[in-house]
Amino acid sequence: MVNTESIAILESTGQKKGLPMKKRNSTLGLLLCLAITGPLAAGELFKWVDDRGTVHYGDKPPENARLEEVGGAISSYDSVSVEALPADGNTSGQAVERKSVIMYATSWCGYCRQAREYFRANAIPYKEYDIEKSKRAAKAFKKLHGRGVPVILIGDKRMNGFRATTFERLYYGKS
């Protein structure tokens, strides 16, 4: 004989033995998400050059390719943020002019490329430091607590990522 009063209580409260239904669904969803994304997050990224001299990046290089593992600690900023530099934010050790532009970048970063093209097209003088090719640049980037590229210093401001309108506001003082 089934106790219909117990079934009615279980249905109305959404509970079964153990965890409440919402918590159980959340836990199962989290476990499923981790099972799917775990192997992706542990993937490796490689760089190689083909017979024609073209540089390629990917997680599945050809068998006979000479590989260079690309570190996953640096990424491109997906959005732009602006912050004031701390008093010791001048990592170059040189005097900084009010409108000087310094960019910490990598060769593979699309936003870095956009910034370079913008600076050239608008005749904006800037200094670029590749954080993967220069130990000094990597040290300065680390001192800035950089987590992605580009990091662009404009006078006493720091822009993480690149967007022309944000840069113009900082560089030219536009609203």
Secondary structure, DSSP 4 states (H G I P E B T S, - for coil): ---HHHHHHHHHHTB-SSSBHHHHHHHHHHHHHHHHHHHHHT--EEEEE-TTS-EEEESS--TT---EEEPSS-EE-SS-EEEEPPTT---SSS---TT-EEEEE-SS-HHHHHHHHHHHHTT---EEEETTT-HHHHHHHHHTT--EE-EEEETTEEEES--HHHHHHHHH---
